[in-house]
Amino acid sequence: MPSLQVITLGCSKNTVDTEHLLFQVQDSYELVPEEEARPRVDVLLINTCGFIGDAKEQSIQTILAAVERKKEGKVGRLLVFGCLSERYKEDLPSLIPEVDGWFGARELRPLVEALGCAYRPDNEHHRVLTQGNRPYAFFKISEGCNRRCSYCAIPLIRGPHRSVPMEMLVREAEDLAARGIRELVIIAQDTTYYGLDLYGHRALADLLRKLSAVEGIEWLRIHYSYPADFPEDVLEEMAHNPKVCRYMDIPLQHVSDRVLEKMHRHVDGRWTRELIRRMREKVPGVALRTTLIVGHPGEGEKEFAELMDFVRESRFQRMGAFTYSEEEGTYGARNYRDSISGRTKQKRLDSLMEIQRGISLAYNQSRIGTETRVLVDDFADGMLVCRSEFESPEVDGEILVKYTAESFDGVEPYSLVGEFLRVRITSADEYDLTAEVI
């Protein structure tokens, strides 16, 4: 068979796209893992990101490096797909003519056919897992977005919101469970919008109940929730369904009324604070993760000070932030002036994350001495790498448990991957925790 390798850049949604693609073509190609260095591959695919400036730069550099490999005879055909090529497919072919084919983020069937394979709609719920022996999988429940946030290019790239039917998602979950997946990390451009187009109402809570019934799936974790019109039946499910992790990723972006209005977020600061209060009231102990943007047009010193105070008072267990990037084609690029200097943006970002480091450390230290249930993700350097329901894979910290044959009655450490353990937290830093098995 000819060899095929895929390099996947960007977010976990791209990872899912790659895995669906690989299942469609696996009977015709020898699949080479991304991390494997081969002297030559017959076909190299690059799944690109085109969200913000840094991601676009990484995608371009990866393509150019692959072009050099092709010139050296180390790559046969070079094909590029995903968000970058969707966004710039009119310009890229003439700029980098060495690429043999460009395909957008919504062109899986043409890409499969360009690889000489017949696209099989009946296999759309199947995937080739690329995360190794990890017991979790990212689980994309919809595509596209109907929101029109002023800074965001995703609707331009991925198109309008389209939910995946529940029956197809249940089949995918059953297939993943049969291959040892214990946790589904639910993702989309906006998970709380799920179902409006198919069922006439926000149906995420209904989907959670159906996925909970899949034998072998023990944890369901929700990412990328939009605050406006938040479906609060999801909170009821989280509070009472033991398979739904008490964890919510909800990118709030800002708290200043002025900035939120310019962002077109359809909420204000008061609504945002009240939503957080209700989440913590209805789901005691919930871990909240958010993402914030600094330096958006309209953010003066007053607005940034309000954001700093908001982070101090809200005490998010997890938080990420990034600086505003003006993206062509967006409302913000057409209508606002990006007048805040890069140096000021970075200074604000550093100040915000310094506050969060202290909050994260205090939260982790408050857990010392507590007992919790963890899922074993990996074994490395003598330690079992684990997470509780309060840590999401690849974005949050880990709980490290020292392995000894005595502690586990001689059970081999790698056989523990995918198992649940009961542990006691013994120490913590601002990111990771250590624990002992009970």
N, C-alpha and C positions, 0 to 999 in steps of 0.2 A: 504494500500500500504506500502511496505518497504520504509524506509526513506533513502535519499541520500544527502550527503553534499560534496561540492567541496571547497577546499582551493586552491586559485590561487596565485602563486608567480610570481615575475618577471614583465615583461613589459606588455603594453596594448595589444600586439599581443596575449599573453597568455590569456588575458581576453576574447578576441574574440573567441579563440579556445574553452574555457570553455562554452561560451554562445551557440555556435553551437552544442556542445556536449549535453548540457542540453535540447535543443529542441528535439533532437533525442530520448531521453529517458523519457521525462516528462510524457508521458501517463502511464508509468509503475512504477513511483516512486513519493513519496512525496518529493519535493525538499526543502531542509532546507537551508536558507540563510547562507552564510559563517560566518557572524557576530553573528549568533544565537548560544547560548550555550545550548546544549541539554544534558540531562543525558546520552543518548545513541543514536547513529545512526547506522542503519543497514549496510550502505555502506559509506565509506569515501574515496574520491578521492583527490589526491594531484597533482596539475598541477605545475611542477617544472621549475626552471630556472637553466641554466648551463653555463651562459655567461662568468662570471669572478669569481674570488676566493670568494669574499664576498657573491655573489648570490648562489654559490654552497654550501657554508657553511650554509646559511640560509635554503636551501632546505633540506640538510641532517638533520639539527636540527629539522626541522618541521616533517620529516619522523620519526625520533627517538621518538619525543614526541607523535606522533600518535601510534607508536608501544606500548608505555607504556599505552596509553588509551585502546588499544586493549587487552593487558594483564589484565587490570582491568575490562574488560567486557563492556567498554563504546563504543566500535567500533566492528561491526561484521566483514565484509570484508574490507580490506585495499588495495587499488589499487593506483599505482603511474604512472603518465604519464608526457609527456612534454620533455623539453630540457635536463634535467639532465639524465633522464632514457634513452633518445635517445643516449646520448653521452657515457654513461657507462653501457649500458644494458648487456654487457658481464660479468661485474664484480659485479654489485649491488646485483643480486639475491643471491649470496653466502655470501655476506657481511651482508645483512639484510634479512635473510630468513623469517622473520615474515610477510613480505609484500606478499599478496596473488597474485599479478600480476603486472608486469612491462610492460609499453607500451611507445613507442617512440613518438616524437613530430609529426610524420607523420603517426600515426596508429590510427586514429579516428574510422574507421570502426571496427577493431578488438576490440577496447575498448567498443564500443557500443554493439557488439555481446557478449563480456564477461559479460556485464550487463544484458544479457538475452533479448536484444531487436534486432529487425530487422533494419539494417541500411537502411535509405530511401534517396537515392540520390536526389529525387525530392524535398526534404526539406532542401537541403544544404544551401539555401539562408535565412533560418529562424533562429532566435536566441531567447533565453530567456534572457532578459536584466537583468543584475546583479548590475547595478549602482543605483538602487533605482528610485527615481522620477526625476533624472537628465535629462535635455533636450538635452543632447549630447550623441553621441555614437562613439566609435572608429570603424573605417571602414577599414578592411584589404583588399587591392586590389590585392595582390600577395603574394606568399610564396617563401622562399628560396632566394639565392643570387649567382650571377655569378662572383661577385668581389672576389678577393683573397688578401684582405688586410692582411699584414703579421702577425698582432696581433689578428685577429678575427677568432673565432671558429664557427661562424654562418653557413658558407657553409658546415662545417662538420656535423652540427646538422640538419639543415633544408633542405639541398640539393640544387640543382640548382634552378634558378629563374623559377617560373611558374605563369603567370598572370591569374587572374580570368576573364572569359569572361565578356564583358561589359553588355550583356543582363542579366546575373545573378546578377551583382552588381546593376543594375537599379532595379531589382525586390527586392533585399535586401533593397535598399534605400526606395522604396515605402512602404515596410512592416514596416520599422522603422518610417517613417513619419506618417503612420497611427496610430502609438502608441505614438505619441507626440514628437518624436525626431525632433529638429529644426536645429541641427548642426552635421555634419559628420566630424570627425577628421581622415583624410586619412592617413593610415599607411601601411608600408610594410618594408621589410629589405632595399629596395631601391625603393622609389615611382617613381623616374624619369626614371627607367628602364621599367616601365609598358608598355606592349603591344608589345615589340620587338618579343617575341616568338609567339604571336598569329597573329599580324597584320603586322609585318615586319618593323615597325617604332615605335618610342616612342610616345605613344598615351595618355599620361596623360591629355593633353589639350583637346583632344576629349572626354575623360571620364568626365572631369569637365563640359563640355557643356551638356552632357547627364544627369548628376546628377543635374545640375542647373534646368533642366526642371521638376524635381520631385516636385509636389505640396506639400508644407509644409516644405521642406528643405530650410532654409534661409541662412545658412553659410556652406561653405566648407573650411576646413583648411588643409594645406599640411604639413606633417612631414616627416622626414627621407629622405631628398633629397641628392643625391650624386653629388658632384661638377663637376666631369669629364663628358664631353659631355652633359652638362645641356641643356635640351630642352627649348629654350627661348620662344617658343610659349606659354609656361605656364605663363611667365611674362606678355605677351599680354593679356591672359585671366584674370590674377590677376588685371591688370590695368583697364580693361574695363568691366569685369563681376561683377556686384554688389554683387553676392552671394559668390564669391571667396574672402576670407579674405586676406587683405594685410599683410600677415604673412607668413614667410617661415622658416621652421626648416631645416637647412642644416649643418650637422656635418662635420666640416672642419678638425678637429683632430690636425693640426699643420700648420705652415707656412714656416718653414725652408726647403729649397730645399733638404738638406741632410737627414733630418728626413722623409720628405714626400717620398723620394725615397726608404728609408728603409721600410717605411710603405706600399709600393706598391699602392700609392694612384692615380697614373697616372695624377697628376697635379703638378705644382710647385708654389712657392710663388707668382710669377708675375701673373700667371693665376688666382690664388685665389683672389688676390687684384682686378684684373680687373673684375672678376665675381661679386664681391660685388659692385663695382662701377656701373656696368650695371644694377644690380638689383635695386639699389636706384635711378638710372636715369630713368629706364623704369616704376618703380612703386613708385612714390613719396610718402613718408610717410610710406613705408613698414617697419614692425618690423621684424628684423632678429634675429633668435635664432641659436646658434651653440653649439657644444660640442667639447672640446679639450682634448688631452691626454698629460700628462706631464710624463717625466721619461722614454720615449721610448728609446731603444738602439740607440745610435748615438746622443742623445740630451746632448751636453755639455753645459757649461755656456754660450757660444756664441749663440748657438741655442735657449736656453731658453730665453736669453735676447731679441732675435729677436721675439720670441713669445709674450713676455711681451709688446714690442713696438707695435706689431701688434694689440693686444687687445686695447691698448691705442688709436691707430689711427683709428681703425675700429668702436669702440664704439657700439658694439652689444647691442641692447635693452635687449636681454636675452642671457645668456651664462651659460653653465654647464661645468664641467671638472672633470676628474678622473685620477688616477695614473695608469701607465702601469702595467698590470698583465700578466705574462707569462703563456700562455695557451698551454698545451700539444697538440701536433698534428698540431699546426699552423706552418707556415713558420718561424716566429720569434723564436719560441721555438727550432726549429731544427737548425737554422743557426746563431742566435745572442746570445750573452751572456748578461744576465740581470745584468749588473754590477753596476747600480745606486742603492744606498741603499734606503731602505724604508723611512728612516728619511729624506734624501735629496728629495725624491719624494714628501713627505708630505709637506716639507717646500716650495717647488716650487708651489705646489697646493695652499697652503694658500696664498702665495704672489700673485698668479694670481687672485684668487677670491677676494682678498682685492681690487685690481684694479677694478674689475668688480662691486663690491658693490658701489663704488663711481660713476661709470658710470650709473648704474641702478638707483641710487638715483637722479642723475642729470636729467636723462630722465624722471622719474616719476614726479619730481618737475616742469619740463618744461610743463607738461600737466595741471597744476593747472590753473583754470579759463577757460579751454576749454570745449566744449560740445561734447558729444559722445553718440552713441547708444550702449546699453548694453543688454545682455541676462541674465535673472535671473536664476541662478542655484539652489538656496536654500534659506531658511530662517532660521536664527539661532541667538539667543541672541539679538533679537530685530532688526537685520540687514538683509536686502536683500543682498545675496551674488551674485555678478554679475561679468561679464566679457565683455570687448569690443572685437572687432576683433583683437586687439593687445595682448590679453592674451589667452593662450591655457589652457584647463582644466588640473589640477593636476600637472602641471610643472611650471606654472607662477603664479604671484600674482593675487589678486582679487580686485574688486572695490566694496566697502561696502557702502550701501545706508541705512540710518536710516529709519525704517518704523514707520509711525504714521497713524492712521486711517484718520486724517484730510488730510494728503498729498495725500492719495489714495482714497478719497471719500468713506471710509468705506469698501473698497474691502479687503477681508481677505488676509493676507500675503502669505499663502501657495498657494492660487489660482493664485498668480503672477508668480510662478515658471514656466518657459518655455515661459514667455512673454518678449517682447522687450520694453525697456524704453529709454527715452531721459534724460540724466543726465548731470550735470555740476560738474567737478572735483573741490573739495574744499581743499584737503590736500593730502600729499603723504609721504611715507617713501621709503626705498630702495626696498621694496617688494610689499606692498599693497597701494591702493589709497582709499580715501573716496570721496563721491559725494552726491549731492542732486538732487532729481527728479525735472525736469523742468515742 
